[in-house]
Amino acid sequence: MAGYEVFGEEERQAINEIFDLNGGVIFAHGFDAMRNGIYRVREFEAAFAKKIGSNYGQAVSSGTAAIKVALQALGAGPGDEVITQAYTFVATVEAIIETGATPIIVDINDTLNMDPEAFEAAITKKTKVVVPVHMMGEGADMDPIMKIAQKNNIFVMEDAAQALGASYKGSRLGTIGDVGAFSTDSGKTLNTGEGGVILTNNQKIYHRARGFHDHGHEYSDELGRGEEGAICSGFNYRMTEIHGAIGLAQLKKLDMIIKCQRSNKAKLMEGLTSLKLPFRNSLDPKGDIGDTIVFFMPDRDSTSRFVAKMRDKGLGTKNLPDAIRWHFSKHWQHLLKNHPIYRGNLDDVWQKSADILECSVALPVGVLMEDQKIENIITTLKSF
């Protein structure tokens, strides 16, 4: 389910090397005379971009920061509208609001990702960016989303926080749109504790992201940090050398993590097909990283009863329904109350999404699940 499962000696050694090789400099910039040419954050950015298949990578302090910095790099701000989906982690909408833009939240479909028709219907003259979110390791329907966006001159910012390493029709998620945002926190496929990465093939977008994440610095090739100018306003969303070093160690394990997850998911799916429940619609099963299995119950009451039995047997869920409050916009009155279009009761705003999400059960798939544990899960669920 996440890189924390394989967090160990390699990460410990990566941290120790910072002190053994460069005198303990944990700032990503400067201190050139002390650090012996070691810049772990810069190495991590380059390795991450190469691994996923993008020209430029910018590491930041969190996945939330990655979304905000990416949106800032695209020019989103007051007066703009940014379209995203009703099922996502709350950070996606928080980041949109932080830029000053208005979040326009649309329904999902049975992929549990953005409904392209809902996206198209929400477009106005103010629409600046669309943010499809690739939830729980599987991609949104990017072909129609890209077509609609290009037709309407809208930027595409992929929120791939939960889909590192996943692909859609042969293209890695996070590299299809204008920019992609990833998370490397402790619950994600690659674990640096906290952290995020922005990917893009556009040099101008990259330079704006790099500047905004670091107080506007221009990153001059001729002048030092204290003398160089600024290319934009900015803030501090920098990653530390410790996180960069851990990221490099974890990145070497990414293929193994995904391989194990996919294998374990396949075993679980094989055992659960006899339940004859509808499963999440996967647009590209080969591109799925195997993070989660989602199946749908007939109604909300049967969903509640089924999940209660799971809890009694010590089986957990992932996001649905255990953390739905943080992943479904219906519950974000605290965040949306200041926007006129969302004032009032949100219970009926995204009814299509509610009908899907509130009848969904998400079963997490581990990296290190033994065959006996997989068999126990299958047997237990069948017994219900």
C-alpha positions as CSV (number, residue, x, y, z in Angstrom):
1,M,0.0,0.0,0.0
2,A,2.9,2.4,0.6
3,G,6.7,2.7,0.7
4,Y,6.6,2.7,4.5
5,E,6.3,-1.1,4.3
6,V,9.8,-1.4,2.9
7,F,11.4,1.5,4.8
8,G,14.6,0.2,6.3
9,E,18.4,0.0,6.2
10,E,18.8,1.7,2.8
11,E,16.9,4.8,4.1
12,R,18.9,4.8,7.3
13,Q,22.2,4.7,5.3
14,A,21.0,7.5,3.0
15,I,20.4,9.8,6.0
16,N,23.8,8.9,7.6
17,E,25.6,9.7,4.4
18,I,24.5,13.3,4.6
19,F,26.5,13.7,7.8
20,D,29.4,11.4,6.8
21,L,30.0,12.9,3.4
22,N,28.9,16.5,3.5
23,G,29.2,17.7,7.1
24,G,25.5,17.5,7.8
25,V,24.3,20.2,5.4
26,I,20.6,19.6,5.1
27,F,19.7,22.7,3.2
28,A,19.2,22.1,-0.5
29,H,21.0,25.2,-1.7
30,G,24.3,27.0,-0.9
31,F,27.0,26.1,1.7
32,D,29.0,25.0,-1.3
33,A,32.4,24.9,0.5
34,M,31.0,22.5,3.1
35,R,28.9,20.0,1.2
36,N,31.5,18.4,-1.0
37,G,29.4,18.7,-4.1
38,I,26.5,16.7,-2.6
39,Y,23.0,18.0,-3.5
40,R,20.5,15.2,-2.7
41,V,17.4,17.2,-3.5
42,R,18.7,18.1,-7.0
43,E,19.7,14.4,-7.5
44,F,16.2,13.3,-6.4
45,E,14.4,15.7,-8.7
46,A,16.5,14.5,-11.7
47,A,16.1,10.8,-10.8
48,F,12.3,11.1,-10.2
49,A,11.8,13.0,-13.5
50,K,13.8,10.4,-15.4
51,K,12.0,7.5,-13.8
52,I,8.5,8.8,-14.6
53,G,9.5,10.2,-17.9
54,S,9.5,13.9,-17.8
55,N,12.0,16.6,-18.7
56,Y,11.8,18.6,-15.5
57,G,11.3,17.8,-11.8
58,Q,10.8,20.1,-8.9
59,A,10.8,18.7,-5.4
60,V,8.7,20.5,-2.7
61,S,7.8,20.1,0.9
62,S,4.5,18.2,0.5
63,G,2.0,16.9,-2.0
64,T,-0.3,19.7,-1.1
65,A,2.5,22.2,-1.9
66,A,3.1,20.4,-5.2
67,I,-0.5,21.1,-6.3
68,K,-0.4,24.7,-5.2
69,V,3.0,25.4,-6.8
70,A,1.9,23.7,-10.0
71,L,-1.3,25.8,-10.1
72,Q,0.7,29.0,-9.5
73,A,3.1,28.0,-12.3
74,L,0.1,27.8,-14.6
75,G,-1.0,31.3,-13.6
76,A,-4.1,30.3,-11.6
77,G,-5.3,33.1,-9.4
78,P,-8.2,35.4,-8.4
79,G,-10.9,35.6,-11.0
80,D,-10.0,32.2,-12.4
81,E,-12.0,28.9,-12.0
82,V,-10.2,25.6,-11.6
83,I,-12.3,22.4,-12.2
84,T,-11.6,19.3,-10.2
85,Q,-13.6,16.3,-8.9
86,A,-15.7,15.5,-5.9
87,Y,-13.7,12.5,-4.9
88,T,-10.2,13.5,-4.0
89,F,-8.2,14.3,-0.9
90,V,-9.2,17.7,0.6
91,A,-5.7,19.0,-0.3
92,T,-6.6,19.4,-4.0
93,V,-9.3,21.9,-3.2
94,E,-7.3,23.6,-0.4
95,A,-4.6,24.3,-2.9
96,I,-7.0,25.8,-5.4
97,I,-8.4,28.1,-2.8
98,E,-4.9,29.1,-1.7
99,T,-4.1,30.4,-5.2
100,G,-7.2,32.7,-4.9
101,A,-9.0,30.8,-7.7
102,T,-12.5,29.4,-7.3
103,P,-12.8,25.6,-7.2
104,I,-15.5,24.1,-9.5
105,I,-16.1,20.6,-8.2
106,V,-17.7,18.1,-10.6
107,D,-19.0,14.5,-10.3
108,I,-17.1,11.3,-10.7
109,N,-18.2,8.2,-12.6
110,D,-17.7,4.5,-11.9
111,T,-14.0,4.8,-12.4
112,L,-14.0,6.9,-9.2
113,N,-12.3,9.6,-11.2
114,M,-13.5,12.7,-13.0
115,D,-16.5,12.3,-15.4
116,P,-15.4,13.9,-18.6
117,E,-18.9,15.0,-19.4
118,A,-19.3,16.7,-16.1
119,F,-16.0,18.5,-16.7
120,E,-17.1,19.7,-20.1
121,A,-20.5,20.9,-18.7
122,A,-18.7,23.0,-16.0
123,I,-16.5,25.0,-18.4
124,T,-17.0,28.8,-18.4
125,K,-15.1,31.7,-19.8
126,K,-13.3,31.9,-16.4
127,T,-12.0,28.3,-16.5
128,K,-8.2,28.3,-16.3
129,V,-7.2,24.8,-15.3
130,V,-8.7,21.4,-14.9
131,V,-7.3,19.0,-12.2
132,P,-8.2,15.4,-12.9
133,V,-7.2,13.3,-9.8
134,H,-6.0,9.7,-10.3
135,M,-7.4,8.1,-7.2
136,M,-6.1,5.0,-5.6
137,G,-3.6,4.0,-8.2
138,E,-5.8,4.2,-11.3
139,G,-6.0,6.9,-14.0
140,A,-8.8,9.2,-15.0
141,D,-10.1,9.0,-18.5
142,M,-7.4,11.3,-19.9
143,D,-8.1,11.0,-23.7
144,P,-11.5,12.9,-23.5
145,I,-10.3,15.2,-20.7
146,M,-7.3,16.3,-22.8
147,K,-9.4,16.7,-25.9
148,I,-11.9,18.9,-24.1
149,A,-9.2,20.9,-22.4
150,Q,-7.3,21.5,-25.7
151,K,-10.5,22.5,-27.5
152,N,-11.2,25.1,-24.8
153,N,-7.6,26.3,-24.2
154,I,-7.6,25.0,-20.6
155,F,-4.4,23.9,-18.8
156,V,-4.4,20.3,-17.5
157,M,-2.8,19.7,-14.1
158,E,-2.8,16.1,-13.1
159,D,-3.0,15.3,-9.4
160,A,-1.1,12.0,-9.3
161,A,-0.5,12.0,-5.6
162,Q,-2.0,8.5,-5.3
163,A,-0.8,7.2,-8.6
164,L,3.0,7.3,-8.7
165,G,4.2,4.8,-11.3
166,A,0.7,4.2,-12.8
167,S,0.0,4.7,-16.5
168,Y,-2.8,5.3,-18.9
169,K,-2.6,3.7,-22.4
170,G,1.1,3.6,-22.2
171,S,1.7,7.1,-20.8
172,R,2.8,7.6,-17.2
173,L,0.2,9.5,-15.1
174,G,1.4,12.9,-14.3
175,T,3.1,13.4,-17.7
176,I,0.1,13.6,-19.9
177,G,-1.1,17.1,-19.1
178,D,0.8,20.3,-18.8
179,V,2.0,19.5,-15.3
180,G,1.7,16.7,-12.8
181,A,1.8,16.8,-9.0
182,F,2.9,13.9,-6.8
183,S,3.0,13.2,-3.1
184,T,5.7,11.3,-1.2
185,D,4.2,11.4,2.3
186,S,4.3,8.4,4.6
187,G,1.0,7.0,3.2
188,K,2.1,7.1,-0.5
189,T,3.8,4.6,-2.8
190,L,7.1,6.4,-2.3
191,N,7.7,7.5,1.3
192,T,9.9,10.4,2.3
193,G,7.8,11.2,5.4
194,E,6.6,14.5,3.9
195,G,7.3,15.7,0.4
196,G,6.1,16.2,-3.2
197,V,7.3,16.5,-6.7
198,I,6.1,18.6,-9.7
199,L,6.8,17.2,-13.2
200,T,6.5,19.1,-16.5
201,N,8.0,19.0,-20.0
202,N,7.6,22.8,-20.4
203,Q,10.6,24.8,-19.4
204,K,8.7,28.0,-18.7
205,I,6.3,26.2,-16.4
206,Y,9.2,24.5,-14.6
207,H,11.1,27.8,-14.1
208,R,7.9,29.4,-12.6
209,A,7.4,26.4,-10.3
210,R,11.0,26.5,-9.2
211,G,10.9,30.2,-8.5
212,F,7.6,30.1,-6.7
213,H,8.6,27.3,-4.4
214,D,11.7,29.3,-3.3
215,H,10.7,32.9,-2.6
216,G,10.8,33.7,-6.3
217,H,14.6,33.0,-6.8
218,E,15.7,33.1,-10.4
219,Y,18.4,30.4,-10.0
220,S,21.1,32.4,-11.8
221,D,24.1,30.5,-13.3
222,E,26.3,33.5,-12.8
223,L,25.2,35.1,-9.5
224,G,25.0,33.6,-6.0
225,R,21.7,33.2,-4.1
226,G,22.2,36.4,-2.2
227,E,22.9,38.5,-5.3
228,E,20.4,37.0,-7.8
229,G,17.0,38.5,-8.5
230,A,13.5,37.2,-8.4
231,I,11.3,36.1,-11.4
232,C,8.1,36.1,-9.4
233,S,6.5,36.3,-6.0
234,G,6.9,33.1,-4.0
235,F,6.9,31.3,-0.7
236,N,9.0,28.6,1.0
237,Y,8.0,25.1,-0.1
238,R,11.5,23.7,-0.2
239,M,12.4,20.0,0.4
240,T,15.3,19.3,2.7
241,E,18.4,17.1,1.9
242,I,17.2,14.5,4.4
243,H,13.9,14.0,2.5
244,G,15.8,14.1,-0.9
245,A,18.2,11.4,0.3
246,I,15.3,9.2,1.6
247,G,13.6,9.7,-1.7
248,L,16.5,8.5,-3.7
249,A,16.6,5.3,-1.6
250,Q,12.9,4.7,-2.0
251,L,12.9,5.4,-5.7
252,K,15.2,2.4,-6.2
253,K,12.4,0.3,-4.6
254,L,9.6,1.7,-6.7
255,D,9.5,-1.1,-9.3
256,M,9.5,-3.8,-6.6
257,I,6.7,-2.0,-4.7
258,I,4.5,-1.8,-7.8
259,K,5.3,-5.4,-8.8
260,C,4.4,-6.8,-5.4
261,Q,1.2,-4.7,-5.2
262,R,0.0,-5.8,-8.7
263,S,0.7,-9.5,-7.9
264,N,-1.1,-9.3,-4.5
265,K,-4.1,-7.5,-6.1
266,A,-4.3,-10.1,-8.8
267,K,-4.5,-12.9,-6.2
268,L,-7.1,-11.1,-4.2
269,M,-9.2,-10.3,-7.3
270,E,-9.1,-13.9,-8.4
271,G,-10.4,-15.0,-5.0
272,L,-13.1,-12.4,-4.8
273,T,-14.7,-12.7,-8.2
274,S,-17.0,-15.3,-6.9
275,L,-18.7,-12.7,-4.7
276,K,-20.3,-11.4,-8.0
277,L,-20.2,-7.8,-6.8
278,P,-19.4,-5.1,-9.4
279,F,-15.9,-3.8,-9.1
280,R,-14.5,-0.4,-10.0
281,N,-14.3,0.3,-13.7
282,S,-10.7,0.2,-14.6
283,L,-9.8,2.0,-17.9
284,D,-6.3,0.5,-18.1
285,P,-5.9,-2.5,-15.9
286,K,-2.3,-2.9,-17.0
287,G,-1.5,0.6,-15.9
288,D,-3.0,0.2,-12.4
289,I,-0.3,0.0,-9.7
290,G,-2.4,-2.4,-7.6
291,D,-3.0,0.0,-4.6
292,T,-6.6,-0.8,-3.8
293,I,-9.6,-3.0,-4.7
294,V,-12.9,-1.2,-4.8
295,F,-16.3,-3.0,-5.1
296,F,-19.8,-1.7,-4.9
297,M,-22.6,-2.8,-2.7
298,P,-26.3,-2.6,-3.7
299,D,-27.2,0.2,-1.3
300,R,-25.9,2.3,1.7
301,D,-27.4,0.0,4.3
302,S,-25.8,-3.1,3.0
303,T,-22.5,-1.2,2.7
304,S,-22.6,-0.2,6.3
305,R,-23.4,-3.8,7.4
306,F,-20.7,-5.3,5.3
307,V,-18.0,-2.8,6.6
308,A,-19.1,-3.4,10.2
309,K,-18.5,-7.1,9.7
310,M,-15.1,-6.3,8.2
311,R,-14.2,-4.3,11.3
312,D,-15.3,-7.1,13.6
313,K,-12.9,-9.4,11.8
314,G,-10.0,-6.9,11.9
315,L,-10.2,-5.9,8.2
316,G,-9.7,-2.3,7.3
317,T,-10.7,-0.1,4.4
318,K,-8.9,2.7,2.6
319,N,-10.6,6.0,2.2
320,L,-14.0,4.3,1.5
321,P,-15.6,4.5,3.9
322,D,-13.1,4.9,6.7
323,A,-11.9,8.4,5.6
324,I,-14.6,9.5,3.2
325,R,-15.0,12.7,5.2
326,W,-11.6,13.8,4.0
327,H,-12.0,12.5,0.4
328,F,-15.5,13.7,-0.6
329,S,-16.4,17.3,-1.1
330,K,-19.9,16.8,0.4
331,H,-18.2,17.0,3.8
332,W,-16.1,20.2,3.3
333,Q,-18.5,22.9,4.5
334,H,-15.6,24.2,6.6
335,L,-13.6,24.8,3.4
336,L,-16.2,25.9,1.0
337,K,-18.5,28.1,3.1
338,N,-16.9,31.3,2.0
339,H,-17.6,30.7,-1.7
340,P,-21.1,31.9,-2.7
341,I,-21.7,28.9,-5.1
342,Y,-21.3,26.4,-2.2
343,R,-23.1,28.2,0.7
344,G,-25.7,26.1,2.4
345,N,-26.2,22.4,2.8
346,L,-23.9,20.4,0.5
347,D,-25.6,17.0,1.0
348,D,-27.4,17.1,-2.4
349,V,-24.8,18.9,-4.5
350,W,-22.9,15.9,-5.8
351,Q,-25.6,13.3,-5.7
352,K,-24.2,11.1,-8.5
353,S,-20.9,11.0,-6.7
354,A,-22.6,10.2,-3.4
355,D,-24.6,7.3,-4.9
356,I,-21.3,5.8,-6.0
357,L,-19.0,6.6,-3.0
358,E,-21.4,5.8,-0.2
359,C,-21.9,2.3,-1.6
360,S,-18.2,1.7,-2.2
361,V,-15.8,-0.5,-0.2
362,A,-12.1,0.0,-0.7
363,L,-9.8,-2.8,0.3
364,P,-6.2,-1.8,0.7
365,V,-3.5,-4.0,-1.0
366,G,-0.2,-4.3,0.8
367,V,3.3,-4.6,-0.6
368,L,4.4,-7.4,1.7
369,M,1.2,-9.4,2.0
370,E,1.9,-13.1,2.4
371,D,-0.2,-15.6,0.6
372,Q,-1.8,-16.9,3.8
373,K,-3.0,-13.4,4.7
374,I,-4.4,-13.0,1.2
375,E,-6.3,-16.3,1.6
376,N,-7.6,-15.3,5.0
377,I,-9.0,-12.0,3.6
378,I,-10.7,-13.9,0.7
379,T,-12.2,-16.5,3.1
380,T,-13.4,-13.9,5.5
381,L,-15.1,-11.7,2.9
382,K,-16.7,-14.7,1.4
383,S,-18.1,-15.7,4.7
384,F,-20.2,-12.5,5.0
